[in-house]
């Protein structure tokens, strides 16, 4: 999921450099959403993984 977030961020940077503002804005929005979903899942896996081991 972090990989897809970085891909959308790179797409947004390329689109912004070429002047496609709408596509860049949408790509940045998707990248943000995917990054925060990744963070939530990562924290949950740390918390519940630690509980399961003890």
PDB file of N, CA, C and O in Angstrom:
ATOM      1  N   UNK A   1       0.823  -1.185   0.000  1.00  0.00           N
ATOM      2  CA  UNK A   1       0.000   0.000   0.000  1.00  0.00           C
ATOM      3  C   UNK A   1       0.873   1.256   0.000  1.00  0.00           C
ATOM      4  O   UNK A   1       0.540   2.262  -0.627  1.00  0.00           O
ATOM      5  N   UNK A   2       1.972   1.177   0.701  1.00  0.00           N
ATOM      6  CA  UNK A   2       2.894   2.313   0.694  1.00  0.00           C
ATOM      7  C   UNK A   2       3.472   2.512  -0.701  1.00  0.00           C
ATOM      8  O   UNK A   2       3.733   3.641  -1.118  1.00  0.00           O
ATOM      9  N   UNK A   3       3.670   1.416  -1.416  1.00  0.00           N
ATOM     10  CA  UNK A   3       4.174   1.489  -2.792  1.00  0.00           C
ATOM     11  C   UNK A   3       3.209   2.285  -3.679  1.00  0.00           C
ATOM     12  O   UNK A   3       3.636   3.148  -4.447  1.00  0.00           O
ATOM     13  N   UNK A   4       1.906   1.991  -3.568  1.00  0.00           N
ATOM     14  CA  UNK A   4       0.918   2.692  -4.382  1.00  0.00           C
ATOM     15  C   UNK A   4       0.828   4.160  -4.005  1.00  0.00           C
ATOM     16  O   UNK A   4       0.604   5.012  -4.865  1.00  0.00           O
ATOM     17  N   UNK A   5       1.000   4.458  -2.739  1.00  0.00           N
ATOM     18  CA  UNK A   5       1.005   5.849  -2.305  1.00  0.00           C
ATOM     19  C   UNK A   5       2.157   6.611  -2.953  1.00  0.00           C
ATOM     20  O   UNK A   5       1.983   7.742  -3.406  1.00  0.00           O
ATOM     21  N   UNK A   6       3.332   5.990  -2.996  1.00  0.00           N
ATOM     22  CA  UNK A   6       4.477   6.633  -3.644  1.00  0.00           C
ATOM     23  C   UNK A   6       4.277   6.756  -5.145  1.00  0.00           C
ATOM     24  O   UNK A   6       4.700   7.748  -5.739  1.00  0.00           O
ATOM     25  N   UNK A   7       3.643   5.770  -5.773  1.00  0.00           N
ATOM     26  CA  UNK A   7       3.374   5.839  -7.207  1.00  0.00           C
ATOM     27  C   UNK A   7       2.450   7.006  -7.520  1.00  0.00           C
ATOM     28  O   UNK A   7       2.706   7.761  -8.459  1.00  0.00           O
ATOM     29  N   UNK A   8       1.382   7.164  -6.749  1.00  0.00           N
ATOM     30  CA  UNK A   8       0.468   8.283  -6.983  1.00  0.00           C
ATOM     31  C   UNK A   8       1.146   9.621  -6.715  1.00  0.00           C
ATOM     32  O   UNK A   8       0.843  10.610  -7.384  1.00  0.00           O
ATOM     33  N   UNK A   9       2.053   9.665  -5.752  1.00  0.00           N
ATOM     34  CA  UNK A   9       2.786  10.901  -5.488  1.00  0.00           C
ATOM     35  C   UNK A   9       3.681  11.260  -6.671  1.00  0.00           C
ATOM     36  O   UNK A   9       3.766  12.428  -7.048  1.00  0.00           O
ATOM     37  N   UNK A  10       4.342  10.276  -7.253  1.00  0.00           N
ATOM     38  CA  UNK A  10       5.194  10.534  -8.416  1.00  0.00           C
ATOM     39  C   UNK A  10       4.348  10.952  -9.616  1.00  0.00           C
ATOM     40  O   UNK A  10       4.739  11.846 -10.367  1.00  0.00           O
ATOM     41  N   UNK A  11       3.194  10.312  -9.801  1.00  0.00           N
ATOM     42  CA  UNK A  11       2.286  10.707 -10.883  1.00  0.00           C
ATOM     43  C   UNK A  11       1.847  12.151 -10.690  1.00  0.00           C
ATOM     44  O   UNK A  11       1.770  12.913 -11.653  1.00  0.00           O
ATOM     45  N   UNK A  12       1.558  12.529  -9.450  1.00  0.00           N
ATOM     46  CA  UNK A  12       1.147  13.902  -9.169  1.00  0.00           C
ATOM     47  C   UNK A  12       2.264  14.895  -9.481  1.00  0.00           C
ATOM     48  O   UNK A  12       2.009  15.960 -10.044  1.00  0.00           O
ATOM     49  N   UNK A  13       3.492  14.553  -9.123  1.00  0.00           N
ATOM     50  CA  UNK A  13       4.612  15.453  -9.406  1.00  0.00           C
ATOM     51  C   UNK A  13       4.846  15.618 -10.897  1.00  0.00           C
ATOM     52  O   UNK A  13       5.108  16.724 -11.369  1.00  0.00           O
ATOM     53  N   UNK A  14       4.754  14.528 -11.637  1.00  0.00           N
ATOM     54  CA  UNK A  14       4.944  14.603 -13.093  1.00  0.00           C
ATOM     55  C   UNK A  14       3.805  15.397 -13.722  1.00  0.00           C
ATOM     56  O   UNK A  14       4.041  16.230 -14.598  1.00  0.00           O
ATOM     57  N   UNK A  15       2.577  15.149 -13.287  1.00  0.00           N
ATOM     58  CA  UNK A  15       1.429  15.868 -13.838  1.00  0.00           C
ATOM     59  C   UNK A  15       1.514  17.357 -13.525  1.00  0.00           C
ATOM     60  O   UNK A  15       1.176  18.188 -14.367  1.00  0.00           O
ATOM     61  N   UNK A  16       1.960  17.695 -12.328  1.00  0.00           N
ATOM     62  CA  UNK A  16       2.097  19.110 -11.968  1.00  0.00           C
ATOM     63  C   UNK A  16       3.197  19.772 -12.789  1.00  0.00           C
ATOM     64  O   UNK A  16       3.060  20.930 -13.186  1.00  0.00           O
ATOM     65  N   UNK A  17       4.284  19.050 -13.047  1.00  0.00           N
ATOM     66  CA  UNK A  17       5.371  19.613 -13.838  1.00  0.00           C
ATOM     67  C   UNK A  17       4.935  19.852 -15.286  1.00  0.00           C
ATOM     68  O   UNK A  17       5.423  20.778 -15.935  1.00  0.00           O
ATOM     69  N   UNK A  18       4.029  19.030 -15.788  1.00  0.00           N
ATOM     70  CA  UNK A  18       3.549  19.176 -17.163  1.00  0.00           C
ATOM     71  C   UNK A  18       2.352  20.112 -17.266  1.00  0.00           C
ATOM     72  O   UNK A  18       1.890  20.405 -18.369  1.00  0.00           O
ATOM     73  N   UNK A  19       1.851  20.580 -16.139  1.00  0.00           N
ATOM     74  CA  UNK A  19       0.769  21.560 -16.156  1.00  0.00           C
ATOM     75  C   UNK A  19      -0.630  20.985 -16.047  1.00  0.00           C
ATOM     76  O   UNK A  19      -1.605  21.698 -16.287  1.00  0.00           O
ATOM     77  N   UNK A  20      -0.753  19.739 -15.698  1.00  0.00           N
ATOM     78  CA  UNK A  20      -2.071  19.127 -15.530  1.00  0.00           C
ATOM     79  C   UNK A  20      -2.478  19.239 -14.068  1.00  0.00           C
ATOM     80  O   UNK A  20      -2.273  18.307 -13.290  1.00  0.00           O
ATOM     81  N   UNK A  21      -3.046  20.360 -13.699  1.00  0.00           N
ATOM     82  CA  UNK A  21      -3.364  20.635 -12.301  1.00  0.00           C
ATOM     83  C   UNK A  21      -4.437  19.739 -11.730  1.00  0.00           C
ATOM     84  O   UNK A  21      -4.350  19.333 -10.571  1.00  0.00           O
ATOM     85  N   UNK A  22      -5.452  19.420 -12.521  1.00  0.00           N
ATOM     86  CA  UNK A  22      -6.538  18.579 -12.026  1.00  0.00           C
ATOM     87  C   UNK A  22      -6.079  17.174 -11.711  1.00  0.00           C
ATOM     88  O   UNK A  22      -6.414  16.619 -10.664  1.00  0.00           O
ATOM     89  N   UNK A  23      -5.318  16.605 -12.611  1.00  0.00           N
ATOM     90  CA  UNK A  23      -4.810  15.253 -12.402  1.00  0.00           C
ATOM     91  C   UNK A  23      -3.851  15.231 -11.217  1.00  0.00           C
ATOM     92  O   UNK A  23      -3.854  14.288 -10.426  1.00  0.00           O
ATOM     93  N   UNK A  24      -3.035  16.268 -11.096  1.00  0.00           N
ATOM     94  CA  UNK A  24      -2.088  16.339  -9.982  1.00  0.00           C
ATOM     95  C   UNK A  24      -2.827  16.412  -8.648  1.00  0.00           C
ATOM     96  O   UNK A  24      -2.439  15.754  -7.683  1.00  0.00           O
ATOM     97  N   UNK A  25      -3.880  17.203  -8.595  1.00  0.00           N
ATOM     98  CA  UNK A  25      -4.648  17.330  -7.355  1.00  0.00           C
ATOM     99  C   UNK A  25      -5.304  16.032  -6.942  1.00  0.00           C
ATOM    100  O   UNK A  25      -5.290  15.669  -5.766  1.00  0.00           O
ATOM    101  N   UNK A  26      -5.884  15.326  -7.910  1.00  0.00           N
ATOM    102  CA  UNK A  26      -6.529  14.047  -7.621  1.00  0.00           C
ATOM    103  C   UNK A  26      -5.495  13.027  -7.178  1.00  0.00           C
ATOM    104  O   UNK A  26      -5.741  12.264  -6.244  1.00  0.00           O
ATOM    105  N   UNK A  27      -4.344  13.001  -7.832  1.00  0.00           N
ATOM    106  CA  UNK A  27      -3.297  12.043  -7.475  1.00  0.00           C
ATOM    107  C   UNK A  27      -2.757  12.299  -6.072  1.00  0.00           C
ATOM    108  O   UNK A  27      -2.485  11.357  -5.328  1.00  0.00           O
ATOM    109  N   UNK A  28      -2.604  13.559  -5.714  1.00  0.00           N
ATOM    110  CA  UNK A  28      -2.142  13.882  -4.365  1.00  0.00           C
ATOM    111  C   UNK A  28      -3.182  13.451  -3.334  1.00  0.00           C
ATOM    112  O   UNK A  28      -2.829  12.937  -2.273  1.00  0.00           O
ATOM    113  N   UNK A  29      -4.439  13.656  -3.637  1.00  0.00           N
ATOM    114  CA  UNK A  29      -5.500  13.232  -2.716  1.00  0.00           C
ATOM    115  C   UNK A  29      -5.495  11.732  -2.504  1.00  0.00           C
ATOM    116  O   UNK A  29      -5.607  11.262  -1.372  1.00  0.00           O
ATOM    117  N   UNK A  30      -5.366  10.976  -3.586  1.00  0.00           N
ATOM    118  CA  UNK A  30      -5.320   9.516  -3.478  1.00  0.00           C
ATOM    119  C   UNK A  30      -4.082   9.085  -2.708  1.00  0.00           C
ATOM    120  O   UNK A  30      -4.154   8.176  -1.881  1.00  0.00           O
ATOM    121  N   UNK A  31      -2.944   9.728  -2.967  1.00  0.00           N
ATOM    122  CA  UNK A  31      -1.709   9.379  -2.263  1.00  0.00           C
ATOM    123  C   UNK A  31      -1.848   9.627  -0.763  1.00  0.00           C
ATOM    124  O   UNK A  31      -1.377   8.823   0.042  1.00  0.00           O
ATOM    125  N   UNK A  32      -2.485  10.726  -0.381  1.00  0.00           N
ATOM    126  CA  UNK A  32      -2.688  11.013   1.039  1.00  0.00           C
ATOM    127  C   UNK A  32      -3.567   9.960   1.702  1.00  0.00           C
ATOM    128  O   UNK A  32      -3.259   9.476   2.791  1.00  0.00           O
ATOM    129  N   UNK A  33      -4.662   9.611   1.034  1.00  0.00           N
ATOM    130  CA  UNK A  33      -5.578   8.622   1.594  1.00  0.00           C
ATOM    131  C   UNK A  33      -4.872   7.285   1.775  1.00  0.00           C
ATOM    132  O   UNK A  33      -4.986   6.660   2.830  1.00  0.00           O
ATOM    133  N   UNK A  34      -4.144   6.842   0.754  1.00  0.00           N
ATOM    134  CA  UNK A  34      -3.447   5.563   0.840  1.00  0.00           C
ATOM    135  C   UNK A  34      -2.377   5.584   1.919  1.00  0.00           C
ATOM    136  O   UNK A  34      -2.172   4.582   2.605  1.00  0.00           O
ATOM    137  N   UNK A  35      -1.689   6.716   2.081  1.00  0.00           N
ATOM    138  CA  UNK A  35      -0.661   6.804   3.096  1.00  0.00           C
ATOM    139  C   UNK A  35      -1.250   6.702   4.495  1.00  0.00           C
ATOM    140  O   UNK A  35      -0.697   6.013   5.352  1.00  0.00           O
ATOM    141  N   UNK A  36      -2.371   7.383   4.735  1.00  0.00           N
ATOM    142  CA  UNK A  36      -2.976   7.328   6.055  1.00  0.00           C
ATOM    143  C   UNK A  36      -3.582   5.958   6.341  1.00  0.00           C
ATOM    144  O   UNK A  36      -3.549   5.497   7.482  1.00  0.00           O
ATOM    145  N   UNK A  37      -4.134   5.301   5.325  1.00  0.00           N
ATOM    146  CA  UNK A  37      -4.624   3.935   5.509  1.00  0.00           C
ATOM    147  C   UNK A  37      -3.459   3.019   5.860  1.00  0.00           C
ATOM    148  O   UNK A  37      -3.584   2.156   6.730  1.00  0.00           O
ATOM    149  N   UNK A  38      -2.317   3.207   5.179  1.00  0.00           N
ATOM    150  CA  UNK A  38      -1.126   2.426   5.495  1.00  0.00           C
ATOM    151  C   UNK A  38      -0.698   2.646   6.940  1.00  0.00           C
ATOM    152  O   UNK A  38      -0.390   1.687   7.648  1.00  0.00           O
ATOM    153  N   UNK A  39      -0.677   3.909   7.388  1.00  0.00           N
ATOM    154  CA  UNK A  39      -0.273   4.192   8.765  1.00  0.00           C
ATOM    155  C   UNK A  39      -1.192   3.538   9.781  1.00  0.00           C
ATOM    156  O   UNK A  39      -0.722   2.967  10.766  1.00  0.00           O
ATOM    157  N   UNK A  40      -2.495   3.613   9.553  1.00  0.00           N
ATOM    158  CA  UNK A  40      -3.451   3.004  10.481  1.00  0.00           C
ATOM    159  C   UNK A  40      -3.248   1.494  10.532  1.00  0.00           C
ATOM    160  O   UNK A  40      -3.210   0.910  11.616  1.00  0.00           O
ATOM    161  N   UNK A  41      -3.119   0.863   9.382  1.00  0.00           N
ATOM    162  CA  UNK A  41      -2.924  -0.588   9.362  1.00  0.00           C
ATOM    163  C   UNK A  41      -1.596  -0.979   9.995  1.00  0.00           C
ATOM    164  O   UNK A  41      -1.506  -2.013  10.655  1.00  0.00           O
ATOM    165  N   UNK A  42      -0.570  -0.167   9.801  1.00  0.00           N
ATOM    166  CA  UNK A  42       0.732  -0.457  10.387  1.00  0.00           C
ATOM    167  C   UNK A  42       0.674  -0.383  11.909  1.00  0.00           C
ATOM    168  O   UNK A  42       1.191  -1.265  12.594  1.00  0.00           O
ATOM    169  N   UNK A  43       0.048   0.660  12.437  1.00  0.00           N
ATOM    170  CA  UNK A  43      -0.072   0.805  13.891  1.00  0.00           C
ATOM    171  C   UNK A  43      -0.920  -0.322  14.471  1.00  0.00           C
ATOM    172  O   UNK A  43      -0.584  -0.871  15.520  1.00  0.00           O
ATOM    173  N   UNK A  44      -2.018  -0.671  13.798  1.00  0.00           N
ATOM    174  CA  UNK A  44      -2.854  -1.768  14.282  1.00  0.00           C
ATOM    175  C   UNK A  44      -2.087  -3.085  14.283  1.00  0.00           C
ATOM    176  O   UNK A  44      -2.230  -3.882  15.211  1.00  0.00           O
ATOM    177  N   UNK A  45      -1.284  -3.319  13.266  1.00  0.00           N
ATOM    178  CA  UNK A  45      -0.518  -4.566  13.238  1.00  0.00           C
ATOM    179  C   UNK A  45       0.539  -4.589  14.330  1.00  0.00           C
ATOM    180  O   UNK A  45       0.841  -5.651  14.873  1.00  0.00           O
ATOM    181  N   UNK A  46       1.109  -3.427  14.662  1.00  0.00           N
ATOM    182  CA  UNK A  46       2.064  -3.375  15.764  1.00  0.00           C
ATOM    183  C   UNK A  46       1.387  -3.653  17.096  1.00  0.00           C
ATOM    184  O   UNK A  46       1.910  -4.406  17.917  1.00  0.00           O
ATOM    185  N   UNK A  47       0.232  -3.051  17.310  1.00  0.00           N
ATOM    186  CA  UNK A  47      -0.478  -3.211  18.581  1.00  0.00           C
ATOM    187  C   UNK A  47      -0.972  -4.644  18.743  1.00  0.00           C
ATOM    188  O   UNK A  47      -0.710  -5.276  19.766  1.00  0.00           O
ATOM    189  N   UNK A  48      -1.679  -5.158  17.751  1.00  0.00           N
ATOM    190  CA  UNK A  48      -2.257  -6.487  17.882  1.00  0.00           C
ATOM    191  C   UNK A  48      -1.218  -7.589  17.712  1.00  0.00           C
ATOM    192  O   UNK A  48      -1.386  -8.683  18.250  1.00  0.00           O
ATOM    193  N   UNK A  49      -0.163  -7.320  16.984  1.00  0.00           N
ATOM    194  CA  UNK A  49       0.933  -8.291  16.880  1.00  0.00           C
ATOM    195  C   UNK A  49       1.663  -8.431  18.192  1.00  0.00           C
ATOM    196  O   UNK A  49       2.070  -9.534  18.555  1.00  0.00           O
ATOM    197  N   UNK A  50       1.841  -7.325  18.921  1.00  0.00           N
ATOM    198  CA  UNK A  50       2.489  -7.354  20.218  1.00  0.00           C
ATOM    199  C   UNK A  50       1.642  -8.043  21.268  1.00  0.00           C
ATOM    200  O   UNK A  50       2.175  -8.717  22.150  1.00  0.00           O
ATOM    201  N   UNK A  51       0.331  -7.883  21.185  1.00  0.00           N
ATOM    202  CA  UNK A  51      -0.560  -8.519  22.152  1.00  0.00           C
ATOM    203  C   UNK A  51      -0.570 -10.027  21.925  1.00  0.00           C
ATOM    204  O   UNK A  51      -0.612 -10.796  22.885  1.00  0.00           O
ATOM    205  N   UNK A  52      -0.533 -10.452  20.683  1.00  0.00           N
ATOM    206  CA  UNK A  52      -0.591 -11.864  20.374  1.00  0.00           C
ATOM    207  C   UNK A  52       0.657 -12.603  20.818  1.00  0.00           C
ATOM    208  O   UNK A  52       0.583 -13.784  21.155  1.00  0.00           O
ATOM    209  N   UNK A  53       1.803 -11.936  20.826  1.00  0.00           N
ATOM    210  CA  UNK A  53       3.058 -12.585  21.187  1.00  0.00           C
ATOM    211  C   UNK A  53       3.228 -12.764  22.690  1.00  0.00           C
ATOM    212  O   UNK A  53       3.964 -13.648  23.127  1.00  0.00           O
ATOM    213  N   UNK A  54       2.557 -11.935  23.483  1.00  0.00           N
ATOM    214  CA  UNK A  54       2.742 -12.026  24.935  1.00  0.00           C
ATOM    215  C   UNK A  54       1.771 -12.968  25.589  1.00  0.00           C
ATOM    216  O   UNK A  54       1.808 -13.145  26.807  1.00  0.00           O
TER     217      UNK A  54
END
